[in-house]
Amino acid sequence: MTALATMMEVPLTVELVLDRAQRWMKDVEVVSRRPDRRLHRTTYGVIAVRARRLARALVGAGIRPGDRVATLMWNHAEHLEAYFGIPLAGGVTHTLNLRLHPDEISYIATDARDRLVIVDDVLLPLFDKVVAAGATFERVIVVGSAGAPEGYEGYEAFLDSAPDVGLPTIAESDPLGLCYTSGTTGKPKGVLYSHRSTILHTLVEALPDSLDLSRSDTLLPVVPMFHVNAWGLPFAAAMVGAKLVFPGPYLDPPSVLELLESERVTVAAGVPTIWLGIREALDAAPAKWKLQPGLRMIVGGSAAPEQMIRDFDRLGMQLIHAWGMTETSPIGLVARVPPHLEGTDEALCYRLRAKQGVPPPLVDVCVRNDDGDVPADDRTSGELMVRGPWIASAYVGGHSPDRWTSDGWFRTGDVARVDEHGFVQLTDRVADLIKSGGEWIASQELENALMGHPAVREAAVIGVPHAKWSERPLAAVVLKPGATATAEDLRAHIAARFPKFWLPDEIVFVDAIPRTSAGKFKKTELRETYRGHYSAS
């Protein structure tokens, strides 16, 4: 007879997080910047009560287990209420990306079969375009002081309509949230997170060697709540009791710096473009802002160049590299220098911090090519693969089953290598590799090297069709304000680091590099712009 363990069977659901925040962290502040720029202050205790009211209102509106409820909102307290209230009703929180084209948002909402939508009043012009593009919702609930137009319902009135009903019993395997991929390699695809996967992700995300969050922190997620649940940070903050500061629609450097200073923020999170703007604002007026010493900035979405990490160290702030995808919830790698290497070789430590890092507990990764797992020699490349309890096992609708191997790994599409310390470095997307004369060139490595030049703000490298070599690299470069550099200067700066055939044949100077809604370089647009460049020269 098999012996049974004697532990309690407690389902891992977000109700555990909300209960803890309400009971033990009820007075911790949640601050939101409103569209009129005023700061709204509430607490976890109030948010928990309102989230349960929202859950009952949704049940009264006919939401049943598994139903999708969309959000089209900026980062603020009501969005946090939806993060908890929708799943407590048995529903699935589907965060719509407001930076996408209305046609794309309409496609995603239709594909997800969203029944209700909660939308910010300041986003109603965008929402009207989404509806005009074909999306349909049974009910529209509007958040904000402007009130709801005819045919729509106000959020506060919707909460007030909550009946005195019980909420459904939730299993940890039930779906909790839905996010769609960015669609850079085809139509966006849905990833459906469970309560269990989210709770495990939340627990590990807060660990010291992960993102290191605690009750003593004040967290500002600049990353939008529609980007992979703001990297899971709102759940982690509520779990540990960290004060939350939401920026609303104001993501420009002065607005972010005002909040960092006035709310004494200790941890912030955003994509590299956010921190580029912050760095430039601080360099332009170094005495203007009084930020918390050692402010930690989590950077993801795309790689942060080593020079940016050095610059923030110079400014008394710490930039922490993390990597993930919609399919990984998203934490998959974190770059923290091992204690036995700290204070030894400064150049090595910076190189490690500029890599994507090592997996946190419960996540397993491998880098594999046609010969099998690559050696940890920091030279041999392969495709990064990942598996774990918060890694997707399929897309909604069963799309692209070839993204999973027969032995259970998710194929990320990222080219990577591993060093002797176990640090993974992404060198490119498989789709962005440049094949020139039969040899592969990693565009991301060239970009990071170019961005190490003191005059360069941003750089993107693409493969452009070439009559002789099939493809040749071309670099699009944005210089820092007031800085000067020639193509010859930049080519000389990187020449010693790469084989000669890797060096871009041409470097073009541009005012801005097109980006996706996630802040990544939109190389499809660059390729279209420059596709005939070498044939014309």
CORLIN-V424879 format. One record per backbone hydrogen bond with DSSP energy under -0.5 kcal/mol. NH is the residue of the N-H (numbers start at 1). CO is the residue of the C=O. If there is no record, write none. Layout:
nh=(NH NH)
co=(CO CO)
This chain:
nh=(10 11 13 16 17 18 19 20 21 22 23 24 25 25 28 30 31 32 33 34 34 37 40 40 42 44 44 45 47 48 49 50 51 52 53 54 55 56 57 58 59 60 61 62 63 66 67 68 69 70 71 72 76 80 81 82 83 84 85 86 88 89 89 90 91 92 93 94 94 95 95 96 96 98 100 104 105 106 107 108 109 110 111 112 113 113 114 115 116 117 118 119 119 120 121 123 124 127 128 129 130 131 132 133 134 135 138 139 141 142 143 147 152 153 155 158 159 160 161 162 165 174 176 177 178 179 181 186 191 193 193 195 196 198 199 200 201 202 203 204 205 206 207 210 211 212 213 217 219 220 221 221 222 222 223 227 228 230 230 231 231 232 232 233 234 236 237 238 239 240 241 242 243 244 245 246 248 250 251 256 257 258 259 260 261 262 263 264 265 266 267 268 269 270 272 274 275 276 277 278 279 280 281 282 283 284 285 286 288 289 291 294 295 296 297 298 298 299 300 305 308 309 310 311 312 313 314 315 316 317 318 319 320 320 321 321 322 323 325 328 329 332 333 334 335 336 341 342 344 346 349 350 351 352 353 354 355 356 357 358 363 364 366 368 368 369 372 374 377 378 382 383 384 385 386 387 389 391 392 395 396 398 399 403 404 405 408 410 411 411 412 412 415 416 417 419 422 424 425 427 428 430 432 433 433 434 435 436 436 437 437 439 441 443 444 445 446 447 448 449 450 451 452 453 456 457 458 460 462 464 464 466 470 471 472 474 475 476 477 477 478 479 480 483 490 491 492 493 494 495 496 497 498 498 502 503 503 505 506 508 510 510 516 519 522 523 525 526 527 528 529 530 531 533 536 537)
co=(8 9 11 13 13 14 15 16 17 18 19 20 20 21 25 42 244 40 246 32 38 34 32 38 30 25 28 26 43 44 45 46 47 48 49 50 51 52 53 54 55 56 57 59 58 90 64 113 92 116 94 118 74 76 77 78 79 80 81 82 84 85 86 87 86 67 176 69 92 93 178 71 94 96 97 101 101 102 103 104 105 106 107 108 109 110 109 68 68 139 70 117 141 72 143 120 121 123 124 125 126 127 128 129 131 130 115 115 117 153 119 144 149 140 142 154 155 156 157 159 163 171 193 193 93 191 189 183 179 177 191 174 172 194 195 196 197 198 199 200 201 202 204 207 205 207 206 214 243 267 219 245 220 269 269 224 226 224 227 227 228 228 229 230 229 232 233 234 235 236 237 237 217 29 219 31 75 247 249 252 253 254 255 256 257 258 259 261 260 218 218 296 220 298 300 271 271 272 273 274 275 276 277 278 279 280 281 283 285 285 289 316 292 266 318 268 296 320 270 303 305 305 306 307 308 309 310 311 313 312 295 317 297 318 319 335 299 333 330 325 326 323 323 358 321 334 338 338 341 344 345 346 347 348 349 350 352 424 424 334 360 387 385 366 383 372 369 367 375 418 416 368 414 366 410 364 362 388 327 399 190 395 396 400 401 409 405 386 403 409 384 410 428 382 425 423 419 357 417 415 415 413 429 429 430 441 433 434 439 435 469 436 434 441 427 427 442 443 444 445 446 447 449 450 453 478 478 476 474 462 472 470 466 469 464 462 506 460 475 508 458 477 455 480 486 487 488 489 490 491 492 494 494 495 499 499 500 473 473 475 477 508 520 516 514 521 522 522 523 524 525 526 527 530 532 533)
